[in-house]
């Protein structure tokens, strides 16, 4: 069964092309008369294929922008400063870098990749050491620690993470409670471990 959408075509009964004197079906949408916003065009105009091509040929995306706004919109890194969920300070226990910490987006991406790689290496070392049970290896990962951890290092890291995620240190913000609970549970498991010296 063929799709009703083909090369931007949106089939609809009774919608006519908005070009003057055109009697064709309006199956192709174009940006509307209302200005663009964060969520896209304010409304759609509907044209037949011939008239949407004509509209697109004369469309100026930069209409109404200042020279500085046009230059910024054309920049290959425009918008990279916008902090995504992954790069927020609250992104997780693993100290994920934030966009705002870097002047160059490639540095931020590189730091993120290094973090993922070191986490994977740490997981592999913990699993291969045979020293820790699966639960203990997962707890070490939650704490961001490796298989060479001792009790002193465990306590220091626990203290650091509790300070980071406790609501009292975050202006009463309780969004970090799940992370705090995971850290407390991991610490309780590891402090009882006979493996840690």
Helices and strands as residue ranges (DSSP letters): E 28-31, E 44-47, H 49-58, H 67-74, G 85-87, G 99-101, H 105-129, H 134-143, H 151-165, G 167-170, H 177-191
